[in-house]
Amino acid sequence: SSCAVRRTRDSGAPPDPRLWRARAPLADVMARPATFIAGLFAAAGLPALVQCCTYFELPFPAAVGNGTSYMIGRTMELSNILGRTTYQIEVVPKSLSGGQHAYVGLMNFLTFDTRWEKQAKLKIPFEGMNEHGLTISTLEFQEAVYEKPALKVKSVHNLLVLHELLARCDNVQSALDHLASVRVVGDGILPGVHWAITDPSGRSVVVEYLRGQRVVLENAPRVMTNDPNLEWQWRNLDTYANLSPRFPHENDFLQVDTDAGNAGGGVGMVPRAVGHGWNLFGLPGDFSAPSRFVRMFYLKGYAMKREPPQNSSDAHVLGAALLNNVFIPRGSVAGDSRSWMDTYPENTPYAVLKNPQERKLLVRAYANAQWREIDLSRLDFGEARAWPLEDGTLGIKDITAEGADDVPAGEWATGGDWPLAGEQKPDFRV
């Protein structure tokens, strides 16, 4: 599939129980060495399957003042690792975060049996927003090479960076300062990731670790996917410079009338664009990371040029439409038949829309695609709370009994008559 699969080795030693019990504070997880996290996956015999996600930001006029707000969208494609993965939305209060701030996170739950405990659980946040509106999205990045541990310097495992920053930082700059004060480490077993970090001011950065060095890029395109690195993705946009937001009339000067002189008629004027959509001819449609990056950049840009959002509702509608374009139907991405671990088809377990300035986070699932909103400005961060991502329903609302019963008869007709009232005439434009 478009996601990488790696096999772990059993270290032979039991991991610290605080790491893998979901009931333990995440702060306990943060305190342990990275090797314990890798040991947990190895002990469970779990592959380190990584997510292949898409991220973007949409600007729109701020509700207050003359500034700009951003609606942030992302998808998650971790799928169901060996049938043992579930997702949950959680409030992590300060008493459990180990830091100064509380946050709302989307947790990836892995449930498995080890030689030491049945139904052990591990949870890792890959998406979240804290009470100050700092938001972080963690996306797969296999190219990552992390820093080396150093004496007397705190080490943070790459999969726990999101928790570390949301619990201890209140804006983009403080997050970057904190990263500069620690060592972000990996283990060569678990998947590499990179991060999109934003805050209510509108500043947006991407943090990657390449060849053991931290790389911070101001995310001017406001799009991110996975491998290769972000600068490669930016250069790759040049390959599609032939795309256009305009209807293709550039070759009209070549047109000839094929009907002329043919008794039976020809095919009319050629060349001409028949139907719509030709301005996007050549836009890649597959689910690979480079293709998703290109597709999101150009679709977002053209939609914004034609009809820019005027408020958060407009941004929500456009954001949801863009998320639909990178939504992976279960089973459509080919699995690797040579891998015993690639038995559960890849799909998009959830999609997120978040508005840092208004402190709102919206989530929809794969089966239940109804958007659900968490307003952080009204949330009690003093207690831990949780919501299941899937609730066992499809989120369908039955409106059978809600139809209007006072539609005037003159507004519709049957039997082929125009469904128009009075003398109203149809207005066709070609």
DRENDO-1510 file (C-alpha; in Angstrom, 1 decimal, always signed):
<recs>
REC; n; res; u; v; w
REC; 1; SER; +0.0; +0.0; +0.0 .
REC; 2; SER; +1.0; +3.6; +0.1 .
REC; 3; CYS; +2.0; +3.1; +3.8 .
REC; 4; ALA; +5.2; +1.5; +4.8 .
REC; 5; VAL; +5.4; -1.7; +6.8 .
REC; 6; ARG; +8.3; -2.5; +9.1 .
REC; 7; ARG; +8.8; -5.6; +11.3 .
REC; 8; THR; +10.1; -5.2; +14.8 .
REC; 9; ARG; +12.3; -7.7; +16.8 .
REC; 10; ASP; +11.5; -8.9; +20.2 .
REC; 11; SER; +14.0; -7.5; +22.6 .
REC; 12; GLY; +13.2; -10.2; +25.2 .
REC; 13; ALA; +12.7; -7.8; +28.0 .
REC; 14; PRO; +9.3; -6.6; +29.2 .
REC; 15; PRO; +8.6; -2.9; +28.6 .
REC; 16; ASP; +7.8; -0.6; +31.5 .
REC; 17; PRO; +4.0; -1.2; +32.2 .
REC; 18; ARG; +3.5; +2.6; +32.4 .
REC; 19; LEU; +4.2; +2.8; +28.7 .
REC; 20; TRP; +1.5; +0.5; +27.5 .
REC; 21; ARG; -1.4; +0.8; +29.8 .
REC; 22; ALA; -3.8; +3.4; +28.4 .
REC; 23; ARG; -4.9; +4.3; +31.9 .
REC; 24; ALA; -1.5; +5.7; +32.8 .
REC; 25; PRO; -0.8; +9.4; +32.4 .
REC; 26; LEU; +0.9; +10.4; +29.2 .
REC; 27; ALA; +3.4; +12.2; +31.3 .
REC; 28; ASP; +4.7; +8.7; +32.4 .
REC; 29; VAL; +5.2; +7.8; +28.8 .
REC; 30; MET; +7.2; +10.9; +28.2 .
REC; 31; ALA; +9.5; +10.1; +31.1 .
REC; 32; ARG; +10.7; +6.7; +29.6 .
REC; 33; PRO; +13.5; +6.1; +27.1 .
REC; 34; ALA; +12.5; +5.7; +23.4 .
REC; 35; THR; +13.7; +2.1; +23.4 .
REC; 36; PHE; +10.9; +1.1; +25.7 .
REC; 37; ILE; +8.3; +2.3; +23.2 .
REC; 38; ALA; +10.0; +0.2; +20.5 .
REC; 39; GLY; +10.2; -2.7; +22.9 .
REC; 40; LEU; +6.5; -2.5; +23.4 .
REC; 41; PHE; +5.7; -2.9; +19.7 .
REC; 42; ALA; +8.2; -5.8; +19.5 .
REC; 43; ALA; +6.8; -7.5; +22.5 .
REC; 44; ALA; +3.3; -7.4; +21.0 .
REC; 45; GLY; +4.6; -8.7; +17.7 .
REC; 46; LEU; +3.0; -5.6; +16.1 .
REC; 47; PRO; +4.3; -4.1; +12.9 .
REC; 48; ALA; +5.0; -0.4; +12.9 .
REC; 49; LEU; +2.5; +0.6; +10.3 .
REC; 50; VAL; +2.5; +4.3; +9.7 .
REC; 51; GLN; -0.1; +6.7; +8.5 .
REC; 52; CYS; -0.2; +8.4; +5.1 .
REC; 53; CYS; -2.0; +11.7; +5.6 .
REC; 54; THR; -2.9; +15.0; +3.9 .
REC; 55; TYR; -2.8; +18.4; +5.5 .
REC; 56; PHE; -3.9; +21.9; +4.3 .
REC; 57; GLU; -4.9; +25.3; +5.5 .
REC; 58; LEU; -7.6; +27.7; +4.1 .
REC; 59; PRO; -7.5; +31.4; +4.9 .
REC; 60; PHE; -10.7; +33.4; +5.5 .
REC; 61; PRO; -11.6; +36.7; +7.1 .
REC; 62; ALA; -11.4; +36.6; +10.9 .
REC; 63; ALA; -14.7; +37.0; +12.8 .
REC; 64; VAL; -13.2; +39.8; +14.9 .
REC; 65; GLY; -11.0; +42.6; +13.5 .
REC; 66; ASN; -9.4; +42.8; +10.1 .
REC; 67; GLY; -7.1; +39.7; +10.4 .
REC; 68; THR; -7.1; +36.3; +8.8 .
REC; 69; SER; -8.2; +33.0; +10.3 .
REC; 70; TYR; -7.3; +29.6; +9.0 .
REC; 71; MET; -9.4; +26.5; +8.7 .
REC; 72; ILE; -7.0; +23.5; +8.9 .
REC; 73; GLY; -7.9; +20.1; +7.4 .
REC; 74; ARG; -6.1; +16.8; +7.7 .
REC; 75; THR; -6.8; +13.1; +7.1 .
REC; 76; MET; -5.5; +10.1; +8.9 .
REC; 77; GLU; -4.7; +6.9; +7.0 .
REC; 78; LEU; -3.2; +4.6; +9.7 .
REC; 79; SER; -5.9; +2.0; +9.1 .
REC; 80; ASN; -6.5; -1.0; +11.4 .
REC; 81; ILE; -3.2; -2.6; +12.4 .
REC; 82; LEU; -3.9; -6.3; +12.4 .
REC; 83; GLY; -7.5; -5.6; +13.5 .
REC; 84; ARG; -6.2; -4.1; +16.8 .
REC; 85; THR; -6.4; -0.4; +16.2 .
REC; 86; THR; -9.2; +2.0; +17.4 .
REC; 87; TYR; -9.4; +5.7; +17.8 .
REC; 88; GLN; -10.7; +8.0; +20.5 .
REC; 89; ILE; -11.0; +11.7; +21.1 .
REC; 90; GLU; -9.7; +12.7; +24.5 .
REC; 91; VAL; -9.3; +15.7; +26.8 .
REC; 92; VAL; -5.9; +15.5; +28.4 .
REC; 93; PRO; -6.0; +17.8; +31.5 .
REC; 94; LYS; -2.9; +19.4; +33.0 .
REC; 95; SER; -2.9; +16.9; +35.8 .
REC; 96; LEU; -2.3; +14.1; +33.3 .
REC; 97; SER; -0.3; +16.0; +30.6 .
REC; 98; GLY; +2.8; +16.5; +32.8 .
REC; 99; GLY; +3.1; +20.1; +31.5 .
REC; 100; GLN; +1.5; +23.5; +31.9 .
REC; 101; HIS; -1.4; +23.1; +29.4 .
REC; 102; ALA; -4.3; +20.9; +28.7 .
REC; 103; TYR; -5.3; +19.8; +25.2 .
REC; 104; VAL; -7.7; +17.8; +23.1 .
REC; 105; GLY; -6.1; +15.0; +21.1 .
REC; 106; LEU; -7.1; +12.2; +18.7 .
REC; 107; MET; -5.6; +9.1; +20.2 .
REC; 108; ASN; -4.5; +6.0; +18.3 .
REC; 109; PHE; -5.3; +3.0; +20.5 .
REC; 110; LEU; -3.4; -0.3; +19.9 .
REC; 111; THR; -4.8; -3.3; +21.8 .
REC; 112; PHE; -2.8; -6.5; +22.0 .
REC; 113; ASP; -1.6; -9.4; +24.0 .
REC; 114; THR; +1.9; -9.6; +25.3 .
REC; 115; ARG; +3.7; -12.4; +27.1 .
REC; 116; TRP; +3.2; -10.3; +30.3 .
REC; 117; GLU; -0.4; -9.0; +30.0 .
REC; 118; LYS; -3.6; -9.7; +28.1 .
REC; 119; GLN; -5.3; -6.9; +26.3 .
REC; 120; ALA; -2.6; -4.4; +26.9 .
REC; 121; LYS; -3.2; -1.0; +25.4 .
REC; 122; LEU; -1.0; +1.8; +24.0 .
REC; 123; LYS; -2.2; +5.2; +23.0 .
REC; 124; ILE; -0.4; +7.8; +21.0 .
REC; 125; PRO; -1.8; +11.2; +19.9 .
REC; 126; PHE; -1.3; +12.1; +16.2 .
REC; 127; GLU; -3.6; +15.2; +16.2 .
REC; 128; GLY; -4.5; +17.9; +18.7 .
REC; 129; MET; -5.1; +21.4; +19.8 .
REC; 130; ASN; -4.4; +22.8; +23.2 .
REC; 131; GLU; -6.3; +25.4; +25.3 .
REC; 132; HIS; -4.3; +28.3; +23.7 .
REC; 133; GLY; -5.1; +27.3; +20.1 .
REC; 134; LEU; -1.7; +25.8; +19.4 .
REC; 135; THR; -2.4; +22.9; +17.0 .
REC; 136; ILE; -0.1; +20.1; +15.8 .
REC; 137; SER; -0.6; +17.4; +13.2 .
REC; 138; THR; +1.7; +14.5; +13.0 .
REC; 139; LEU; +2.2; +12.9; +9.6 .
REC; 140; GLU; +4.3; +9.9; +8.5 .
REC; 141; PHE; +7.8; +10.7; +7.2 .
REC; 142; GLN; +10.1; +7.8; +6.5 .
REC; 143; GLU; +13.0; +10.0; +5.4 .
REC; 144; ALA; +13.4; +11.3; +8.9 .
REC; 145; VAL; +16.7; +10.8; +10.7 .
REC; 146; TYR; +16.5; +12.1; +14.3 .
REC; 147; GLU; +19.0; +13.5; +16.7 .
REC; 148; LYS; +21.4; +11.6; +18.9 .
REC; 149; PRO; +20.8; +11.6; +22.7 .
REC; 150; ALA; +23.0; +13.8; +24.7 .
REC; 151; LEU; +24.0; +13.8; +28.4 .
REC; 152; LYS; +22.0; +16.1; +30.6 .
REC; 153; VAL; +19.6; +17.0; +27.7 .
REC; 154; LYS; +16.1; +15.6; +27.7 .
REC; 155; SER; +15.3; +13.1; +24.9 .
REC; 156; VAL; +11.7; +13.0; +23.4 .
REC; 157; HIS; +10.6; +10.1; +21.3 .
REC; 158; ASN; +9.5; +11.2; +17.9 .
REC; 159; LEU; +6.0; +9.7; +18.3 .
REC; 160; LEU; +5.5; +11.8; +21.5 .
REC; 161; VAL; +6.6; +15.2; +20.3 .
REC; 162; LEU; +3.0; +16.2; +19.7 .
REC; 163; HIS; +2.1; +15.5; +23.4 .
REC; 164; GLU; +5.3; +17.2; +24.6 .
REC; 165; LEU; +4.6; +20.4; +22.7 .
REC; 166; LEU; +0.9; +20.7; +23.3 .
REC; 167; ALA; +1.4; +20.1; +27.1 .
REC; 168; ARG; +4.3; +22.7; +27.4 .
REC; 169; CYS; +3.9; +25.4; +24.7 .
REC; 170; ASP; +1.3; +28.0; +23.8 .
REC; 171; ASN; +2.4; +29.2; +20.3 .
REC; 172; VAL; +4.5; +28.2; +17.4 .
REC; 173; GLN; +7.6; +30.1; +18.6 .
REC; 174; SER; +7.5; +28.6; +22.0 .
REC; 175; ALA; +7.2; +25.1; +20.4 .
REC; 176; LEU; +10.3; +25.8; +18.3 .
REC; 177; ASP; +12.2; +27.1; +21.3 .
REC; 178; HIS; +11.2; +23.9; +23.2 .
REC; 179; LEU; +12.4; +21.7; +20.4 .
REC; 180; ALA; +15.7; +23.5; +20.4 .
REC; 181; SER; +16.1; +22.6; +24.1 .
REC; 182; VAL; +15.6; +18.9; +23.8 .
REC; 183; ARG; +16.7; +16.0; +21.6 .
REC; 184; VAL; +14.1; +14.4; +19.4 .
REC; 185; VAL; +15.1; +10.8; +19.0 .
REC; 186; GLY; +14.0; +7.7; +17.1 .
REC; 187; ASP; +15.0; +4.1; +17.3 .
REC; 188; GLY; +15.2; +2.9; +13.7 .
REC; 189; ILE; +12.2; +0.6; +14.3 .
REC; 190; LEU; +9.2; +2.8; +14.7 .
REC; 191; PRO; +8.0; +5.0; +11.9 .
REC; 192; GLY; +9.4; +8.5; +11.3 .
REC; 193; VAL; +7.1; +11.5; +11.3 .
REC; 194; HIS; +7.1; +15.2; +10.7 .
REC; 195; TRP; +4.9; +17.9; +12.1 .
REC; 196; ALA; +2.7; +20.8; +10.9 .
REC; 197; ILE; +2.5; +23.4; +13.7 .
REC; 198; THR; +0.2; +26.4; +13.7 .
REC; 199; ASP; -1.4; +28.8; +16.2 .
REC; 200; PRO; -4.1; +31.5; +16.2 .
REC; 201; SER; -1.8; +34.1; +14.8 .
REC; 202; GLY; -1.7; +32.3; +11.5 .
REC; 203; ARG; +1.9; +31.3; +11.7 .
REC; 204; SER; +2.5; +27.9; +10.1 .
REC; 205; VAL; +5.7; +25.9; +10.1 .
REC; 206; VAL; +6.7; +22.3; +9.3 .
REC; 207; VAL; +9.4; +20.6; +11.4 .
REC; 208; GLU; +11.4; +17.8; +9.8 .
REC; 209; TYR; +14.5; +15.9; +11.0 .
REC; 210; LEU; +16.9; +15.2; +8.1 .
REC; 211; ARG; +20.3; +13.6; +8.6 .
REC; 212; GLY; +20.1; +14.1; +12.3 .
REC; 213; GLN; +19.4; +17.9; +12.0 .
REC; 214; ARG; +16.2; +19.8; +12.8 .
REC; 215; VAL; +14.8; +21.6; +9.8 .
REC; 216; VAL; +12.1; +24.3; +10.3 .
REC; 217; LEU; +10.3; +25.6; +7.2 .
REC; 218; GLU; +7.7; +28.4; +7.2 .
REC; 219; ASN; +4.9; +26.6; +5.3 .
REC; 220; ALA; +4.0; +29.2; +2.7 .
REC; 221; PRO; +2.0; +26.8; +0.5 .
REC; 222; ARG; +0.1; +25.6; +3.6 .
REC; 223; VAL; +0.0; +22.0; +2.4 .
REC; 224; MET; +1.8; +18.9; +3.7 .
REC; 225; THR; +1.7; +15.1; +3.0 .
REC; 226; ASN; +4.4; +12.6; +3.5 .
REC; 227; ASP; +7.7; +11.6; +1.7 .
REC; 228; PRO; +9.8; +13.0; +0.2 .
REC; 229; ASN; +10.8; +16.0; +2.2 .
REC; 230; LEU; +8.9; +19.2; +2.0 .
REC; 231; GLU; +11.3; +21.1; -0.2 .
REC; 232; TRP; +11.2; +18.3; -2.7 .
REC; 233; GLN; +7.4; +18.5; -2.7 .
REC; 234; TRP; +7.6; +22.3; -3.3 .
REC; 235; ARG; +9.9; +21.8; -6.3 .
REC; 236; ASN; +7.6; +19.1; -7.7 .
REC; 237; LEU; +4.8; +21.6; -8.0 .
REC; 238; ASP; +6.8; +23.1; -10.9 .
REC; 239; THR; +6.1; +19.9; -12.9 .
REC; 240; TYR; +2.4; +20.8; -13.1 .
REC; 241; ALA; +2.8; +24.5; -14.1 .
REC; 242; ASN; +0.8; +23.7; -17.2 .
REC; 243; LEU; -2.4; +23.4; -15.2 .
REC; 244; SER; -4.7; +26.4; -15.3 .
REC; 245; PRO; -7.7; +27.9; -13.4 .
REC; 246; ARG; -9.2; +29.0; -16.8 .
REC; 247; PHE; -11.4; +27.2; -19.3 .
REC; 248; PRO; -9.1; +26.0; -22.2 .
REC; 249; HIS; -9.6; +28.5; -25.0 .
REC; 250; GLU; -5.9; +28.9; -25.9 .
REC; 251; ASN; -6.2; +26.8; -29.0 .
REC; 252; ASP; -9.4; +28.4; -30.4 .
REC; 253; PHE; -7.4; +30.1; -33.1 .
REC; 254; LEU; -6.7; +26.7; -34.6 .
REC; 255; GLN; -10.4; +25.8; -35.0 .
REC; 256; VAL; -11.7; +24.5; -38.3 .
REC; 257; ASP; -15.3; +23.6; -39.2 .
REC; 258; THR; -15.5; +19.9; -40.1 .
REC; 259; ASP; -19.1; +20.3; -41.2 .
REC; 260; ALA; -18.1; +22.5; -44.1 .
REC; 261; GLY; -18.3; +20.6; -47.5 .
REC; 262; ASN; -19.5; +17.4; -45.9 .
REC; 263; ALA; -23.0; +16.4; -47.0 .
REC; 264; GLY; -23.5; +14.2; -44.0 .
REC; 265; GLY; -22.0; +16.7; -41.6 .
REC; 266; GLY; -18.8; +16.4; -39.7 .
REC; 267; VAL; -18.1; +16.8; -35.9 .
REC; 268; GLY; -18.4; +20.5; -35.7 .
REC; 269; MET; -15.6; +22.9; -34.7 .
REC; 270; VAL; -12.3; +21.2; -33.7 .
REC; 271; PRO; -10.3; +21.5; -31.5 .
REC; 272; ARG; -12.6; +22.5; -28.7 .
REC; 273; ALA; -13.1; +21.4; -25.1 .
REC; 274; VAL; -16.1; +19.2; -24.8 .
REC; 275; GLY; -17.4; +19.4; -21.2 .
REC; 276; HIS; -15.7; +20.8; -18.2 .
REC; 277; GLY; -12.6; +19.9; -16.2 .
REC; 278; TRP; -10.0; +20.1; -18.9 .
REC; 279; ASN; -8.1; +22.9; -17.1 .
REC; 280; LEU; -7.0; +20.1; -14.6 .
REC; 281; PHE; -6.0; +17.6; -17.2 .
REC; 282; GLY; -2.8; +16.0; -16.0 .
REC; 283; LEU; -3.5; +16.5; -12.3 .
REC; 284; PRO; -2.5; +13.3; -10.6 .
REC; 285; GLY; -5.3; +11.3; -9.1 .
REC; 286; ASP; -3.6; +8.5; -7.2 .
REC; 287; PHE; -3.1; +8.3; -3.4 .
REC; 288; SER; +0.7; +8.5; -3.3 .
REC; 289; ALA; +2.1; +11.3; -1.1 .
REC; 290; PRO; +3.5; +13.4; -4.0 .
REC; 291; SER; +0.3; +13.2; -6.0 .
REC; 292; ARG; -1.8; +14.1; -3.0 .
REC; 293; PHE; +0.4; +17.1; -2.3 .
REC; 294; VAL; +0.1; +18.4; -5.9 .
REC; 295; ARG; -3.7; +17.7; -6.0 .
REC; 296; MET; -4.3; +19.5; -2.8 .
REC; 297; PHE; -2.2; +22.5; -3.7 .
REC; 298; TYR; -3.8; +23.1; -7.0 .
REC; 299; LEU; -7.4; +22.3; -6.1 .
REC; 300; LYS; -7.2; +24.5; -3.0 .
REC; 301; GLY; -5.6; +27.3; -4.9 .
REC; 302; TYR; -8.1; +27.3; -7.8 .
REC; 303; ALA; -11.1; +27.0; -5.5 .
REC; 304; MET; -9.8; +29.9; -3.4 .
REC; 305; LYS; -9.2; +32.0; -6.6 .
REC; 306; ARG; -12.7; +31.4; -7.9 .
REC; 307; GLU; -14.7; +31.7; -4.7 .
REC; 308; PRO; -12.7; +32.5; -1.6 .
REC; 309; PRO; -14.4; +31.7; +1.8 .
REC; 310; GLN; -15.9; +34.7; +3.4 .
REC; 311; ASN; -16.4; +33.2; +6.9 .
REC; 312; SER; -15.8; +30.0; +8.9 .
REC; 313; SER; -18.8; +28.3; +7.5 .
REC; 314; ASP; -17.6; +28.8; +3.9 .
REC; 315; ALA; -14.2; +27.5; +4.9 .
REC; 316; HIS; -15.7; +24.5; +6.5 .
REC; 317; VAL; -17.7; +23.6; +3.3 .
REC; 318; LEU; -14.6; +24.0; +1.1 .
REC; 319; GLY; -12.4; +22.2; +3.6 .
REC; 320; ALA; -14.8; +19.2; +3.7 .
REC; 321; ALA; -14.9; +19.1; -0.1 .
REC; 322; LEU; -11.1; +19.1; -0.3 .
REC; 323; LEU; -10.9; +16.3; +2.3 .
REC; 324; ASN; -13.3; +14.3; +0.2 .
REC; 325; ASN; -10.8; +14.4; -2.6 .
REC; 326; VAL; -8.1; +12.6; -0.6 .
REC; 327; PHE; -10.5; +10.3; +1.2 .
REC; 328; ILE; -9.3; +6.7; +0.7 .
REC; 329; PRO; -12.1; +4.2; +0.2 .
REC; 330; ARG; -11.4; +1.0; +2.1 .
REC; 331; GLY; -9.8; -1.6; -0.2 .
REC; 332; SER; -8.9; +0.8; -3.1 .
REC; 333; VAL; -5.2; +1.1; -2.2 .
REC; 334; ALA; -3.4; -2.2; -3.1 .
REC; 335; GLY; -1.8; -4.1; -0.2 .
REC; 336; ASP; +1.4; -6.0; -0.5 .
REC; 337; SER; +0.5; -9.7; -0.9 .
REC; 338; ARG; +4.0; -10.7; +0.2 .
REC; 339; SER; +3.5; -9.2; +3.7 .
REC; 340; TRP; +1.7; -11.2; +6.3 .
REC; 341; MET; +1.0; -8.0; +8.1 .
REC; 342; ASP; -0.8; -6.3; +5.2 .
REC; 343; THR; -4.1; -8.0; +5.8 .
REC; 344; TYR; -6.4; -5.1; +6.6 .
REC; 345; PRO; -7.1; -2.7; +3.8 .
REC; 346; GLU; -6.0; +0.9; +4.1 .
REC; 347; ASN; -8.6; +3.6; +4.4 .
REC; 348; THR; -9.3; +7.0; +6.0 .
REC; 349; PRO; -10.4; +6.4; +9.6 .
REC; 350; TYR; -10.9; +10.0; +10.3 .
REC; 351; ALA; -10.7; +13.6; +9.0 .
REC; 352; VAL; -10.3; +16.7; +11.0 .
REC; 353; LEU; -11.2; +20.4; +10.5 .
REC; 354; LYS; -9.9; +22.8; +13.1 .
REC; 355; ASN; -10.0; +26.6; +13.6 .
REC; 356; PRO; -7.3; +27.7; +16.1 .
REC; 357; GLN; -8.5; +31.2; +16.4 .
REC; 358; GLU; -12.0; +30.1; +17.4 .
REC; 359; ARG; -10.7; +27.1; +19.4 .
REC; 360; LYS; -12.9; +24.7; +17.5 .
REC; 361; LEU; -12.0; +21.1; +16.4 .
REC; 362; LEU; -14.3; +19.1; +14.2 .
REC; 363; VAL; -14.0; +15.4; +13.5 .
REC; 364; ARG; -15.7; +12.9; +11.2 .
REC; 365; ALA; -15.1; +9.1; +11.0 .
REC; 366; TYR; -15.1; +6.6; +8.2 .
REC; 367; ALA; -18.5; +5.0; +8.8 .
REC; 368; ASN; -20.1; +7.9; +10.6 .
REC; 369; ALA; -19.3; +10.8; +8.4 .
REC; 370; GLN; -21.4; +13.3; +10.5 .
REC; 371; TRP; -19.2; +16.2; +11.6 .
REC; 372; ARG; -18.9; +16.5; +15.4 .
REC; 373; GLU; -17.6; +19.7; +17.0 .
REC; 374; ILE; -15.6; +20.3; +20.2 .
REC; 375; ASP; -15.5; +23.9; +21.2 .
REC; 376; LEU; -12.4; +24.2; +23.4 .
REC; 377; SER; -13.5; +27.7; +24.6 .
REC; 378; ARG; -16.4; +26.0; +26.4 .
REC; 379; LEU; -14.6; +22.8; +27.5 .
REC; 380; ASP; -13.8; +22.0; +31.1 .
REC; 381; PHE; -10.1; +21.1; +30.9 .
REC; 382; GLY; -10.1; +20.2; +34.6 .
REC; 383; GLU; -11.2; +16.6; +34.0 .
REC; 384; ALA; -10.3; +13.9; +31.5 .
REC; 385; ARG; -13.1; +13.2; +29.0 .
REC; 386; ALA; -13.3; +10.9; +26.0 .
REC; 387; TRP; -15.5; +10.4; +22.9 .
REC; 388; PRO; -15.3; +7.3; +20.7 .
REC; 389; LEU; -14.5; +8.1; +17.1 .
REC; 390; GLU; -17.0; +5.6; +15.7 .
REC; 391; ASP; -20.3; +5.3; +17.7 .
REC; 392; GLY; -21.6; +2.3; +15.9 .
REC; 393; THR; -24.0; +4.3; +13.7 .
REC; 394; LEU; -23.8; +5.8; +10.2 .
REC; 395; GLY; -24.9; +9.2; +11.5 .
REC; 396; ILE; -27.9; +9.3; +9.1 .
REC; 397; LYS; -30.8; +11.5; +10.1 .
REC; 398; ASP; -34.3; +10.3; +9.1 .
REC; 399; ILE; -36.2; +13.3; +7.7 .
REC; 400; THR; -39.2; +11.4; +6.5 .
REC; 401; ALA; -41.6; +13.2; +8.9 .
REC; 402; GLU; -40.0; +16.6; +8.4 .
REC; 403; GLY; -40.9; +17.4; +4.8 .
REC; 404; ALA; -42.8; +20.6; +4.2 .
REC; 405; ASP; -46.5; +20.1; +3.4 .
REC; 406; ASP; -47.3; +23.5; +2.2 .
REC; 407; VAL; -45.6; +23.6; -1.2 .
REC; 408; PRO; -47.9; +25.5; -3.6 .
REC; 409; ALA; -49.2; +23.4; -6.4 .
REC; 410; GLY; -48.2; +26.0; -9.0 .
REC; 411; GLU; -44.6; +25.6; -8.2 .
REC; 412; TRP; -44.3; +22.2; -9.7 .
REC; 413; ALA; -45.9; +20.1; -12.4 .
REC; 414; THR; -45.6; +16.5; -13.7 .
REC; 415; GLY; -46.0; +14.8; -17.1 .
REC; 416; GLY; -43.2; +16.7; -18.8 .
REC; 417; ASP; -44.4; +20.3; -18.1 .
REC; 418; TRP; -41.9; +22.8; -17.0 .
REC; 419; PRO; -41.6; +22.9; -13.2 .
REC; 420; LEU; -42.0; +26.7; -13.3 .
REC; 421; ALA; -44.7; +28.9; -11.8 .
REC; 422; GLY; -46.8; +31.4; -13.9 .
REC; 423; GLU; -45.1; +33.0; -16.9 .
REC; 424; GLN; -41.6; +32.3; -15.6 .
REC; 425; LYS; -39.3; +31.4; -18.5 .
REC; 426; PRO; -36.3; +29.2; -18.3 .
REC; 427; ASP; -33.0; +31.0; -18.6 .
REC; 428; PHE; -30.4; +28.9; -20.3 .
REC; 429; ARG; -26.8; +29.9; -20.8 .
REC; 430; VAL; -24.5; +28.0; -23.1 .
</recs>
